[in-house]
Amino acid sequence: MATESPPSSLAYRTTGSTLLHPISDLLGIPLDQVNFVACQLLALLAAFWFRIYLSPEKASSSVRHAFAAIFGIYFVIFCFGWYSIHLFVLVLICYGILTTASTHNIHRPLMIMTQKITTLAFQIHDGLGRKTEDLTPEQLRLAIKIRPSFLEYISYLLNFLSVIAGPCSSYKDYVAFIEGRHIHMKLLEMNWKQKGYSSLPNPSPTGAVIHKLCITLVSLLFFLTLTKAYPVTFLVDDWFVNQASFLSRLCYLYVVMQASKPKYYFAWTLADAVNNAAGYGFSGIDKNGNFCWNLLSNLNIWKIETSTSFKMYIENWNIQTAAWLKRVCYERAPWYPTALTFILSALWHGVYPGYYFTFLTGILVTLAARAMRTTCRQYFLSSEALKAAYDVVTWALTQLAVSYTVAPFVMLAVEPAITLYKSLYFHLHIISLLIILILPIKPQAKRQSQTLNSFHNKKKT
């Protein structure tokens, strides 16, 4: 009896559906990545249909919630298989917790789920378990006074717009979108009459979606060419480690880290376009009178590539995750908020040692960069020429510092990370430690407390 030939490793490297394994074999791309892209493209089409045929004017909020949740659950099963059933069980357990207590720590079922569950828990806690005077302005704005129904909860966590690639949004914004209040709410927040509109406008996301899809296509092109041309494995190649000059190692490290970005640009921009196609993500009107659809944007590519500080780079990379870390950790940490936030980020990302190398290094670099900027920047603002020179130097240093810091994140394992850092003489670690020991660092937690007190004092007056 003849035996079947074993399936290709690429096609079956997933616990999800194998329906698309012929495409995986044809393109030479792992099936889990093919499934991901297929689901996101289907989500894009479904989002347009959702906005047109299940608009708030044509369907009730319950129908919109139910459709978003059911379609999202299908995507999870398609991508991850029935092994993901534990996710749904955990979601049910967490709902029971949220309806009997104000907030709890939730373990990680999936990264996006973790963000949403903890965000919702803390916002319910702020609305039902804390005094108004103890809240920051943003916590007060996002606080939830009424616990969500089960349908609203499932829809928020598992909707097809964000269940695969995010981003995490606030519960209030999501419910306002489902109920048809999202755009009008944002227009009222920024006082649309001052922008020159005599009546409430009804902006279309089509232009924003097309723009983001163009960025997605360019990112995909770079991923298929640049990323494969500069493999990260060369960073620990014998020739690179033992014979290349120190300057060559730094330059190639920068090039490799640049080449690793397009896959993130692709995934996050496509996810943003999916939400916009459904009519979600409107953020207001800019100073030029243009409609903005960047409420859920996860990155600002221009600001990333032109960053002149470590802080600026972080603020424009994975923006929604940074906002989540700020809301659930940084603003609530009683001490050492920067260190605790980096540690939480490492734990959230997973168990690979490279993550911890990156985020622990990030603590040192962030503190050192903050001290340097606070101490030195003021001396370069006296003339345009000095300011331009300062910006050029800090841009180069920032790009190299980021490349050095995130390299273990891409490598994942301990041995290659240590090999790379040895070849670079641990120079950034040493420099950062010296700066931290020599230059003063302003305590962030104290400054946050002063800001909160100032806000409430203004409210009283």
C-alpha positions as a Markdown table, in Angstrom:
| # | Residue | x | y | z |
|---|---|---|---|---|
| 1 | Met | 0.0 | 0.0 | 0.0 |
| 2 | Ala | 1.5 | 3.3 | -1.0 |
| 3 | Thr | 2.1 | 5.9 | 1.6 |
| 4 | Glu | 1.3 | 9.6 | 1.2 |
| 5 | Ser | 4.2 | 11.9 | 0.9 |
| 6 | Pro | 4.7 | 14.1 | 4.0 |
| 7 | Pro | 3.5 | 17.6 | 3.8 |
| 8 | Ser | 6.0 | 20.3 | 3.3 |
| 9 | Ser | 7.3 | 21.9 | 6.5 |
| 10 | Leu | 6.3 | 25.3 | 5.3 |
| 11 | Ala | 2.7 | 24.4 | 4.5 |
| 12 | Tyr | 2.0 | 22.7 | 7.9 |
| 13 | Arg | 3.9 | 25.0 | 10.2 |
| 14 | Thr | 0.7 | 26.1 | 11.9 |
| 15 | Thr | -2.1 | 24.8 | 14.2 |
| 16 | Gly | -4.7 | 26.7 | 12.1 |
| 17 | Ser | -6.3 | 25.9 | 8.7 |
| 18 | Thr | -4.3 | 24.2 | 6.0 |
| 19 | Leu | -6.7 | 25.3 | 3.3 |
| 20 | Leu | -4.1 | 27.7 | 1.8 |
| 21 | His | -1.1 | 25.4 | 1.9 |
| 22 | Pro | -0.9 | 25.3 | -2.0 |
| 23 | Ile | -0.3 | 29.1 | -1.9 |
| 24 | Ser | 2.2 | 28.6 | 0.9 |
| 25 | Asp | 4.1 | 26.1 | -1.2 |
| 26 | Leu | 4.0 | 28.2 | -4.3 |
| 27 | Leu | 5.3 | 31.4 | -2.6 |
| 28 | Gly | 7.7 | 29.6 | -0.2 |
| 29 | Ile | 6.2 | 31.5 | 2.8 |
| 30 | Pro | 5.2 | 29.7 | 6.0 |
| 31 | Leu | 1.5 | 28.9 | 6.2 |
| 32 | Asp | 0.9 | 30.8 | 9.4 |
| 33 | Gln | 2.0 | 34.0 | 7.6 |
| 34 | Val | -0.2 | 33.2 | 4.6 |
| 35 | Asn | -3.2 | 32.6 | 6.9 |
| 36 | Phe | -2.5 | 35.9 | 8.7 |
| 37 | Val | -2.4 | 38.0 | 5.5 |
| 38 | Ala | -5.5 | 36.1 | 4.1 |
| 39 | Cys | -7.5 | 36.9 | 7.2 |
| 40 | Gln | -6.5 | 40.6 | 7.2 |
| 41 | Leu | -7.4 | 41.0 | 3.5 |
| 42 | Leu | -10.7 | 39.3 | 4.2 |
| 43 | Ala | -11.2 | 41.6 | 7.2 |
| 44 | Leu | -10.5 | 44.6 | 4.9 |
| 45 | Leu | -13.3 | 43.5 | 2.5 |
| 46 | Ala | -15.6 | 42.7 | 5.4 |
| 47 | Ala | -14.9 | 46.1 | 7.0 |
| 48 | Phe | -16.1 | 47.9 | 3.9 |
| 49 | Trp | -19.2 | 45.7 | 3.8 |
| 50 | Phe | -19.7 | 46.3 | 7.6 |
| 51 | Arg | -19.6 | 50.1 | 7.2 |
| 52 | Ile | -22.0 | 50.2 | 4.2 |
| 53 | Tyr | -24.5 | 47.4 | 4.9 |
| 54 | Leu | -24.4 | 47.2 | 8.7 |
| 55 | Ser | -24.0 | 50.9 | 9.4 |
| 56 | Pro | -25.6 | 52.2 | 12.6 |
| 57 | Glu | -28.5 | 53.6 | 10.5 |
| 58 | Lys | -29.3 | 50.2 | 9.0 |
| 59 | Ala | -28.5 | 47.8 | 11.9 |
| 60 | Ser | -28.9 | 47.8 | 15.7 |
| 61 | Ser | -25.9 | 47.9 | 18.0 |
| 62 | Ser | -26.6 | 44.3 | 19.0 |
| 63 | Val | -26.4 | 43.1 | 15.4 |
| 64 | Arg | -23.1 | 45.0 | 14.8 |
| 65 | His | -21.6 | 43.7 | 18.0 |
| 66 | Ala | -22.7 | 40.1 | 17.2 |
| 67 | Phe | -21.3 | 40.2 | 13.6 |
| 68 | Ala | -18.0 | 41.7 | 14.7 |
| 69 | Ala | -17.6 | 39.1 | 17.4 |
| 70 | Ile | -18.6 | 36.0 | 15.3 |
| 71 | Phe | -16.4 | 37.0 | 12.4 |
| 72 | Gly | -13.5 | 37.6 | 14.8 |
| 73 | Ile | -13.9 | 34.2 | 16.4 |
| 74 | Tyr | -13.8 | 32.6 | 12.9 |
| 75 | Phe | -10.6 | 34.4 | 12.2 |
| 76 | Val | -9.0 | 33.1 | 15.4 |
| 77 | Ile | -10.0 | 29.5 | 14.6 |
| 78 | Phe | -8.8 | 29.8 | 11.0 |
| 79 | Cys | -5.4 | 31.2 | 12.0 |
| 80 | Phe | -4.8 | 29.2 | 15.2 |
| 81 | Gly | -7.1 | 26.2 | 15.0 |
| 82 | Trp | -9.3 | 24.7 | 17.7 |
| 83 | Tyr | -6.3 | 24.9 | 20.1 |
| 84 | Ser | -7.4 | 28.4 | 20.6 |
| 85 | Ile | -10.6 | 27.2 | 22.4 |
| 86 | His | -8.7 | 27.9 | 25.6 |
| 87 | Leu | -8.7 | 31.6 | 24.7 |
| 88 | Phe | -12.5 | 31.6 | 24.6 |
| 89 | Val | -12.7 | 29.8 | 28.0 |
| 90 | Leu | -10.3 | 32.4 | 29.5 |
| 91 | Val | -12.4 | 35.2 | 28.0 |
| 92 | Leu | -15.5 | 33.8 | 29.7 |
| 93 | Ile | -13.6 | 33.5 | 33.0 |
| 94 | Cys | -12.4 | 37.0 | 32.8 |
| 95 | Tyr | -15.9 | 38.3 | 32.1 |
| 96 | Gly | -17.0 | 36.7 | 35.4 |
| 97 | Ile | -14.1 | 38.4 | 37.2 |
| 98 | Leu | -14.9 | 41.8 | 35.7 |
| 99 | Thr | -18.6 | 41.6 | 36.7 |
| 100 | Thr | -17.8 | 40.8 | 40.4 |
| 101 | Ala | -14.7 | 42.9 | 41.1 |
| 102 | Ser | -13.3 | 46.3 | 40.0 |
| 103 | Thr | -9.9 | 45.1 | 38.6 |
| 104 | His | -7.7 | 42.0 | 38.4 |
| 105 | Asn | -4.4 | 40.9 | 36.9 |
| 106 | Ile | -5.0 | 38.8 | 33.8 |
| 107 | His | -2.5 | 36.2 | 32.5 |
| 108 | Arg | -1.6 | 36.2 | 28.9 |
| 109 | Pro | -3.9 | 34.2 | 26.5 |
| 110 | Leu | -2.8 | 36.2 | 23.5 |
| 111 | Met | -1.0 | 39.5 | 23.3 |
| 112 | Ile | -3.9 | 41.6 | 22.1 |
| 113 | Met | -6.3 | 39.9 | 24.5 |
| 114 | Thr | -4.0 | 40.8 | 27.4 |
| 115 | Gln | -4.1 | 44.4 | 26.4 |
| 116 | Lys | -7.8 | 44.6 | 26.0 |
| 117 | Ile | -8.7 | 42.7 | 29.2 |
| 118 | Thr | -6.3 | 44.7 | 31.4 |
| 119 | Thr | -7.3 | 48.0 | 29.8 |
| 120 | Leu | -11.0 | 47.2 | 30.4 |
| 121 | Ala | -10.4 | 46.0 | 34.0 |
| 122 | Phe | -8.5 | 49.1 | 35.0 |
| 123 | Gln | -11.0 | 51.4 | 33.3 |
| 124 | Ile | -13.8 | 49.7 | 35.2 |
| 125 | His | -11.8 | 50.0 | 38.3 |
| 126 | Asp | -11.3 | 53.7 | 37.7 |
| 127 | Gly | -15.0 | 54.3 | 37.1 |
| 128 | Leu | -16.4 | 52.2 | 40.0 |
| 129 | Gly | -13.6 | 51.7 | 42.5 |
| 130 | Arg | -11.7 | 55.0 | 42.7 |
| 131 | Lys | -12.4 | 58.6 | 43.7 |
| 132 | Thr | -12.6 | 61.2 | 40.9 |
| 133 | Glu | -9.9 | 63.3 | 42.6 |
| 134 | Asp | -7.4 | 60.4 | 42.4 |
| 135 | Leu | -7.7 | 60.1 | 38.6 |
| 136 | Thr | -5.5 | 61.7 | 36.0 |
| 137 | Pro | -7.4 | 63.6 | 33.2 |
| 138 | Glu | -7.1 | 60.7 | 30.8 |
| 139 | Gln | -8.1 | 58.1 | 33.4 |
| 140 | Leu | -11.2 | 60.3 | 34.2 |
| 141 | Arg | -12.0 | 60.5 | 30.4 |
| 142 | Leu | -11.8 | 56.7 | 29.9 |
| 143 | Ala | -13.3 | 55.6 | 33.2 |
| 144 | Ile | -16.3 | 53.2 | 32.7 |
| 145 | Lys | -19.2 | 53.7 | 35.1 |
| 146 | Ile | -21.4 | 50.9 | 33.8 |
| 147 | Arg | -20.1 | 47.3 | 33.4 |
| 148 | Pro | -20.4 | 46.1 | 29.8 |
| 149 | Ser | -22.9 | 43.4 | 28.8 |
| 150 | Phe | -21.6 | 40.0 | 27.8 |
| 151 | Leu | -22.2 | 40.8 | 24.1 |
| 152 | Glu | -20.4 | 44.1 | 24.3 |
| 153 | Tyr | -17.5 | 42.4 | 26.2 |
| 154 | Ile | -17.1 | 39.6 | 23.6 |
| 155 | Ser | -17.3 | 42.1 | 20.7 |
| 156 | Tyr | -14.7 | 44.4 | 22.2 |
| 157 | Leu | -12.2 | 41.5 | 22.8 |
| 158 | Leu | -12.8 | 39.4 | 19.7 |
| 159 | Asn | -14.1 | 41.7 | 17.0 |
| 160 | Phe | -12.7 | 40.9 | 13.5 |
| 161 | Leu | -11.2 | 44.4 | 13.1 |
| 162 | Ser | -8.4 | 43.8 | 15.7 |
| 163 | Val | -8.5 | 40.2 | 17.0 |
| 164 | Ile | -5.6 | 39.1 | 14.8 |
| 165 | Ala | -3.2 | 42.1 | 14.7 |
| 166 | Gly | -4.7 | 44.7 | 16.9 |
| 167 | Pro | -4.6 | 47.5 | 17.7 |
| 168 | Cys | -6.0 | 47.8 | 21.2 |
| 169 | Ser | -8.4 | 50.7 | 21.6 |
| 170 | Ser | -10.3 | 52.1 | 24.6 |
| 171 | Tyr | -13.6 | 50.4 | 25.3 |
| 172 | Lys | -15.5 | 53.8 | 25.2 |
| 173 | Asp | -14.2 | 54.5 | 21.7 |
| 174 | Tyr | -15.1 | 51.1 | 20.4 |
| 175 | Val | -18.7 | 51.2 | 21.8 |
| 176 | Ala | -19.1 | 54.7 | 20.4 |
| 177 | Phe | -18.1 | 53.3 | 17.0 |
| 178 | Ile | -20.5 | 50.4 | 17.2 |
| 179 | Glu | -23.3 | 52.7 | 18.2 |
| 180 | Gly | -22.6 | 55.3 | 15.5 |
| 181 | Arg | -21.3 | 58.0 | 17.9 |
| 182 | His | -17.6 | 57.7 | 17.2 |
| 183 | Ile | -17.1 | 60.4 | 14.5 |
| 184 | His | -19.5 | 62.9 | 16.0 |
| 185 | Met | -18.0 | 62.4 | 19.4 |
| 186 | Lys | -14.5 | 63.2 | 18.1 |
| 187 | Leu | -15.8 | 66.2 | 16.2 |
| 188 | Leu | -17.5 | 67.6 | 19.3 |
| 189 | Glu | -14.4 | 67.0 | 21.4 |
| 190 | Met | -12.2 | 69.2 | 19.1 |
| 191 | Asn | -15.0 | 71.9 | 18.5 |
| 192 | Trp | -15.5 | 71.5 | 14.7 |
| 193 | Lys | -17.1 | 74.9 | 14.4 |
| 194 | Gln | -13.7 | 76.5 | 15.0 |
| 195 | Lys | -12.4 | 74.6 | 12.0 |
| 196 | Gly | -14.7 | 76.5 | 9.7 |
| 197 | Tyr | -17.6 | 74.0 | 9.3 |
| 198 | Ser | -21.1 | 75.4 | 9.5 |
| 199 | Ser | -22.7 | 72.0 | 9.9 |
| 200 | Leu | -21.5 | 68.7 | 11.3 |
| 201 | Pro | -19.4 | 67.0 | 8.6 |
| 202 | Asn | -19.5 | 63.3 | 7.7 |
| 203 | Pro | -15.9 | 62.4 | 6.7 |
| 204 | Ser | -15.2 | 59.3 | 4.6 |
| 205 | Pro | -12.3 | 57.0 | 5.4 |
| 206 | Thr | -11.7 | 56.0 | 1.8 |
| 207 | Gly | -8.8 | 58.3 | 1.2 |
| 208 | Ala | -7.1 | 57.3 | 4.4 |
| 209 | Val | -7.6 | 53.6 | 3.6 |
| 210 | Ile | -6.1 | 54.0 | 0.1 |
| 211 | His | -3.1 | 55.9 | 1.5 |
| 212 | Lys | -2.4 | 53.2 | 4.1 |
| 213 | Leu | -2.8 | 50.4 | 1.6 |
| 214 | Cys | -0.2 | 52.1 | -0.6 |
| 215 | Ile | 2.2 | 52.1 | 2.4 |
| 216 | Thr | 1.3 | 48.5 | 3.0 |
| 217 | Leu | 2.3 | 47.5 | -0.5 |
| 218 | Val | 5.6 | 49.4 | -0.4 |
| 219 | Ser | 6.4 | 47.8 | 3.0 |
| 220 | Leu | 5.6 | 44.3 | 1.5 |
| 221 | Leu | 8.0 | 45.0 | -1.4 |
| 222 | Phe | 10.8 | 46.0 | 1.0 |
| 223 | Phe | 10.1 | 42.9 | 3.1 |
| 224 | Leu | 10.4 | 40.6 | 0.1 |
| 225 | Thr | 13.6 | 42.2 | -1.1 |
| 226 | Leu | 15.5 | 44.2 | 1.6 |
| 227 | Thr | 14.7 | 41.9 | 4.5 |
| 228 | Lys | 15.9 | 38.7 | 2.7 |
| 229 | Ala | 19.0 | 40.5 | 1.4 |
| 230 | Tyr | 20.3 | 41.4 | 4.9 |
| 231 | Pro | 19.7 | 38.5 | 7.2 |
| 232 | Val | 20.1 | 39.0 | 10.9 |
| 233 | Thr | 22.1 | 35.8 | 11.2 |
| 234 | Phe | 25.1 | 37.6 | 9.6 |
| 235 | Leu | 25.5 | 39.6 | 12.8 |
| 236 | Val | 26.9 | 36.5 | 14.5 |
| 237 | Asp | 28.8 | 35.2 | 11.5 |
| 238 | Asp | 32.5 | 34.3 | 12.3 |
| 239 | Trp | 33.8 | 36.7 | 9.7 |
| 240 | Phe | 31.6 | 39.5 | 11.0 |
| 241 | Val | 32.5 | 38.9 | 14.6 |
| 242 | Asn | 36.2 | 38.3 | 14.2 |
| 243 | Gln | 37.4 | 40.2 | 11.2 |
| 244 | Ala | 35.0 | 43.1 | 10.4 |
| 245 | Ser | 36.0 | 46.5 | 11.9 |
| 246 | Phe | 34.0 | 48.0 | 14.7 |
| 247 | Leu | 32.6 | 50.7 | 12.4 |
| 248 | Ser | 31.6 | 48.0 | 9.9 |
| 249 | Arg | 29.8 | 46.1 | 12.6 |
| 250 | Leu | 27.8 | 49.2 | 13.7 |
| 251 | Cys | 26.9 | 50.1 | 10.1 |
| 252 | Tyr | 25.7 | 46.6 | 9.2 |
| 253 | Leu | 23.8 | 46.4 | 12.5 |
| 254 | Tyr | 21.9 | 49.5 | 11.5 |
| 255 | Val | 21.2 | 48.2 | 8.0 |
| 256 | Val | 20.0 | 44.8 | 9.4 |
| 257 | Met | 17.7 | 46.5 | 11.9 |
| 258 | Gln | 16.3 | 48.8 | 9.2 |
| 259 | Ala | 15.6 | 45.7 | 7.0 |
| 260 | Ser | 13.7 | 44.1 | 9.9 |
| 261 | Lys | 11.2 | 46.9 | 10.1 |
| 262 | Pro | 9.0 | 46.5 | 6.9 |
| 263 | Lys | 7.2 | 43.4 | 8.3 |
| 264 | Tyr | 6.0 | 45.5 | 11.2 |
| 265 | Tyr | 5.1 | 48.5 | 8.9 |
| 266 | Phe | 3.1 | 46.0 | 6.7 |
| 267 | Ala | 1.2 | 44.3 | 9.5 |
| 268 | Trp | 0.4 | 47.4 | 11.6 |
| 269 | Thr | -0.5 | 49.7 | 8.7 |
| 270 | Leu | -2.8 | 47.0 | 7.2 |
| 271 | Ala | -4.5 | 46.5 | 10.6 |
| 272 | Asp | -5.0 | 50.3 | 10.8 |
| 273 | Ala | -6.5 | 50.3 | 7.2 |
| 274 | Val | -8.9 | 47.5 | 8.2 |
| 275 | Asn | -10.3 | 49.5 | 11.1 |
| 276 | Asn | -10.6 | 52.7 | 9.0 |
| 277 | Ala | -12.4 | 50.8 | 6.3 |
| 278 | Ala | -15.1 | 50.0 | 8.8 |
| 279 | Gly | -15.4 | 53.6 | 9.8 |
| 280 | Tyr | -13.3 | 53.3 | 13.0 |
| 281 | Gly | -10.3 | 55.4 | 13.9 |
| 282 | Phe | -11.4 | 59.0 | 13.2 |
| 283 | Ser | -9.4 | 61.3 | 15.4 |
| 284 | Gly | -10.5 | 64.8 | 14.3 |
| 285 | Ile | -9.5 | 67.6 | 12.0 |
| 286 | Asp | -5.9 | 68.9 | 11.7 |
| 287 | Lys | -4.8 | 72.6 | 11.5 |
| 288 | Asn | -5.2 | 72.5 | 7.7 |
| 289 | Gly | -8.8 | 71.4 | 7.9 |
| 290 | Asn | -8.0 | 67.8 | 6.8 |
| 291 | Phe | -9.8 | 64.8 | 8.3 |
| 292 | Cys | -7.5 | 62.6 | 10.3 |
| 293 | Trp | -7.9 | 58.8 | 10.7 |
| 294 | Asn | -5.0 | 58.0 | 13.0 |
| 295 | Leu | -6.7 | 57.3 | 16.3 |
| 296 | Leu | -5.6 | 53.7 | 16.1 |
| 297 | Ser | -2.4 | 54.1 | 14.2 |
| 298 | Asn | 0.4 | 52.0 | 15.6 |
| 299 | Leu | 3.3 | 53.9 | 14.1 |
| 300 | Asn | 4.4 | 57.1 | 12.5 |
| 301 | Ile | 7.0 | 56.0 | 9.9 |
| 302 | Trp | 8.4 | 59.5 | 9.2 |
| 303 | Lys | 8.9 | 60.3 | 12.9 |
| 304 | Ile | 10.5 | 56.9 | 13.5 |
| 305 | Glu | 13.0 | 57.4 | 10.7 |
| 306 | Thr | 13.8 | 61.0 | 11.7 |
| 307 | Ser | 13.8 | 60.5 | 15.5 |
| 308 | Thr | 16.4 | 62.6 | 17.3 |
| 309 | Ser | 15.8 | 61.0 | 20.7 |
| 310 | Phe | 15.2 | 57.5 | 22.2 |
| 311 | Lys | 12.0 | 58.8 | 23.7 |
| 312 | Met | 10.7 | 60.1 | 20.3 |
| 313 | Tyr | 11.5 | 56.8 | 18.7 |
| 314 | Ile | 9.6 | 54.8 | 21.3 |
| 315 | Glu | 6.6 | 57.1 | 21.2 |
| 316 | Asn | 6.1 | 56.6 | 17.5 |
| 317 | Trp | 6.8 | 52.8 | 17.4 |
| 318 | Asn | 3.9 | 50.5 | 18.4 |
| 319 | Ile | 2.0 | 53.5 | 19.6 |
| 320 | Gln | -1.1 | 51.7 | 20.9 |
| 321 | Thr | 1.0 | 49.3 | 23.0 |
| 322 | Ala | 3.0 | 52.2 | 24.4 |
| 323 | Ala | -0.3 | 53.8 | 25.3 |
| 324 | Trp | -1.4 | 50.6 | 27.0 |
| 325 | Leu | 1.8 | 50.3 | 29.0 |
| 326 | Lys | 1.4 | 53.9 | 30.1 |
| 327 | Arg | -2.2 | 53.5 | 31.2 |
| 328 | Val | -1.8 | 50.2 | 33.1 |
| 329 | Cys | 1.7 | 50.5 | 34.4 |
| 330 | Tyr | 3.6 | 53.8 | 34.1 |
| 331 | Glu | 0.9 | 56.0 | 35.5 |
| 332 | Arg | 0.1 | 53.6 | 38.2 |
| 333 | Ala | 3.5 | 52.5 | 39.4 |
| 334 | Pro | 4.3 | 53.7 | 42.9 |
| 335 | Trp | 8.1 | 53.8 | 42.1 |
| 336 | Tyr | 10.5 | 53.3 | 39.3 |
| 337 | Pro | 7.8 | 53.6 | 36.6 |
| 338 | Thr | 10.3 | 53.5 | 33.7 |
| 339 | Ala | 12.0 | 50.2 | 34.9 |
| 340 | Leu | 8.7 | 48.6 | 35.7 |
| 341 | Thr | 7.1 | 49.5 | 32.4 |
| 342 | Phe | 10.0 | 48.0 | 30.5 |
| 343 | Ile | 9.8 | 44.8 | 32.6 |
| 344 | Leu | 6.1 | 44.5 | 32.0 |
| 345 | Ser | 6.7 | 45.0 | 28.2 |
| 346 | Ala | 9.2 | 42.2 | 28.3 |
| 347 | Leu | 6.8 | 39.8 | 30.1 |
| 348 | Trp | 4.0 | 40.7 | 27.8 |
| 349 | His | 6.0 | 39.9 | 24.7 |
| 350 | Gly | 6.8 | 36.3 | 25.8 |
| 351 | Val | 9.5 | 34.0 | 27.1 |
| 352 | Tyr | 12.3 | 34.5 | 24.6 |
| 353 | Pro | 15.5 | 35.6 | 26.4 |
| 354 | Gly | 16.2 | 38.1 | 23.6 |
| 355 | Tyr | 13.1 | 40.1 | 24.7 |
| 356 | Tyr | 14.6 | 40.6 | 28.2 |
| 357 | Phe | 18.0 | 41.6 | 26.8 |
| 358 | Thr | 16.3 | 44.3 | 24.8 |
| 359 | Phe | 14.0 | 45.7 | 27.4 |
| 360 | Leu | 16.6 | 45.6 | 30.2 |
| 361 | Thr | 19.0 | 47.4 | 27.9 |
| 362 | Gly | 16.2 | 49.8 | 27.0 |
| 363 | Ile | 15.9 | 50.8 | 30.7 |
| 364 | Leu | 19.6 | 51.9 | 30.8 |
| 365 | Val | 19.5 | 53.7 | 27.4 |
| 366 | Thr | 16.2 | 55.5 | 28.3 |
| 367 | Leu | 17.5 | 56.8 | 31.6 |
| 368 | Ala | 20.9 | 57.8 | 30.0 |
| 369 | Ala | 19.2 | 59.5 | 27.0 |
| 370 | Arg | 16.9 | 61.4 | 29.4 |
| 371 | Ala | 19.8 | 62.6 | 31.5 |
| 372 | Met | 21.8 | 63.7 | 28.4 |
| 373 | Arg | 19.0 | 65.5 | 26.8 |
| 374 | Thr | 18.0 | 67.3 | 30.0 |
| 375 | Thr | 21.6 | 68.3 | 30.7 |
| 376 | Cys | 23.0 | 69.1 | 27.3 |
| 377 | Arg | 20.3 | 70.2 | 24.9 |
| 378 | Gln | 19.9 | 73.7 | 26.2 |
| 379 | Tyr | 23.4 | 74.6 | 25.1 |
| 380 | Phe | 22.6 | 73.9 | 21.4 |
| 381 | Leu | 19.5 | 76.1 | 21.1 |
| 382 | Ser | 21.2 | 79.5 | 20.8 |
| 383 | Ser | 21.4 | 79.4 | 17.0 |
| 384 | Glu | 19.8 | 77.6 | 14.1 |
| 385 | Ala | 23.2 | 76.2 | 13.0 |
| 386 | Leu | 23.9 | 74.7 | 16.4 |
| 387 | Lys | 20.4 | 73.3 | 16.6 |
| 388 | Ala | 20.8 | 71.7 | 13.2 |
| 389 | Ala | 24.1 | 70.1 | 14.1 |
| 390 | Tyr | 22.7 | 68.8 | 17.4 |
| 391 | Asp | 19.7 | 67.3 | 15.5 |
| 392 | Val | 22.0 | 65.5 | 13.0 |
| 393 | Val | 24.2 | 64.1 | 15.7 |
| 394 | Thr | 21.3 | 63.0 | 17.9 |
| 395 | Trp | 19.6 | 61.4 | 15.0 |
| 396 | Ala | 22.6 | 59.3 | 14.2 |
| 397 | Leu | 23.1 | 58.4 | 17.8 |
| 398 | Thr | 19.4 | 57.5 | 18.3 |
| 399 | Gln | 19.3 | 55.2 | 15.2 |
| 400 | Leu | 22.5 | 53.4 | 16.3 |
| 401 | Ala | 21.3 | 53.2 | 19.9 |
| 402 | Val | 17.9 | 51.7 | 18.8 |
| 403 | Ser | 19.6 | 49.2 | 16.5 |
| 404 | Tyr | 21.9 | 48.1 | 19.4 |
| 405 | Thr | 19.1 | 47.8 | 21.8 |
| 406 | Val | 16.6 | 45.9 | 19.7 |
| 407 | Ala | 19.0 | 43.4 | 18.1 |
| 408 | Pro | 18.4 | 40.7 | 20.7 |
| 409 | Phe | 14.7 | 41.2 | 20.2 |
| 410 | Val | 15.1 | 40.0 | 16.6 |
| 411 | Met | 17.6 | 37.3 | 17.5 |
| 412 | Leu | 15.5 | 35.9 | 20.3 |
| 413 | Ala | 18.1 | 33.5 | 21.8 |
| 414 | Val | 20.8 | 34.2 | 24.5 |
| 415 | Glu | 23.9 | 33.0 | 22.7 |
| 416 | Pro | 23.7 | 35.2 | 19.5 |
| 417 | Ala | 22.7 | 38.2 | 21.6 |
| 418 | Ile | 25.8 | 37.8 | 23.8 |
| 419 | Thr | 28.0 | 37.1 | 20.8 |
| 420 | Leu | 26.8 | 40.3 | 19.1 |
| 421 | Tyr | 27.2 | 42.5 | 22.2 |
| 422 | Lys | 30.7 | 41.0 | 22.8 |
| 423 | Ser | 31.7 | 41.9 | 19.3 |
| 424 | Leu | 30.5 | 45.5 | 20.0 |
| 425 | Tyr | 32.3 | 45.5 | 23.4 |
| 426 | Phe | 29.1 | 46.2 | 25.3 |
| 427 | His | 29.8 | 49.8 | 24.5 |
| 428 | Leu | 26.3 | 51.2 | 24.9 |
| 429 | His | 25.7 | 49.5 | 28.2 |
| 430 | Ile | 29.0 | 50.9 | 29.6 |
| 431 | Ile | 28.3 | 54.4 | 28.2 |
| 432 | Ser | 24.7 | 54.4 | 29.6 |
| 433 | Leu | 25.8 | 53.3 | 33.0 |
| 434 | Leu | 28.5 | 56.0 | 33.2 |
| 435 | Ile | 26.0 | 58.7 | 32.1 |
| 436 | Ile | 23.5 | 57.5 | 34.7 |
| 437 | Leu | 26.1 | 57.6 | 37.4 |
| 438 | Ile | 27.5 | 61.0 | 36.5 |
| 439 | Leu | 24.5 | 63.1 | 35.3 |
| 440 | Pro | 21.3 | 63.8 | 37.3 |
| 441 | Ile | 18.0 | 62.1 | 36.4 |
| 442 | Lys | 14.7 | 63.8 | 37.2 |
| 443 | Pro | 12.3 | 61.4 | 39.1 |
| 444 | Gln | 9.4 | 60.7 | 36.8 |
| 445 | Ala | 6.9 | 59.5 | 39.5 |
| 446 | Lys | 7.3 | 62.7 | 41.4 |
| 447 | Arg | 6.7 | 64.8 | 38.3 |
| 448 | Gln | 3.6 | 62.8 | 37.5 |
| 449 | Ser | 2.3 | 63.3 | 41.0 |
| 450 | Gln | 2.9 | 67.1 | 40.7 |
| 451 | Thr | 1.0 | 67.2 | 37.4 |
| 452 | Leu | -2.0 | 65.3 | 38.9 |
| 453 | Asn | -2.1 | 67.7 | 41.9 |
| 454 | Ser | -1.9 | 70.7 | 39.5 |
| 455 | Phe | -4.8 | 69.4 | 37.5 |
| 456 | His | -7.1 | 69.0 | 40.5 |
| 457 | Asn | -6.1 | 72.3 | 41.9 |
| 458 | Lys | -7.1 | 74.0 | 38.6 |
| 459 | Lys | -10.5 | 72.2 | 38.7 |
| 460 | Lys | -11.1 | 73.5 | 42.3 |
| 461 | Thr | -10.4 | 77.0 | 41.3 |
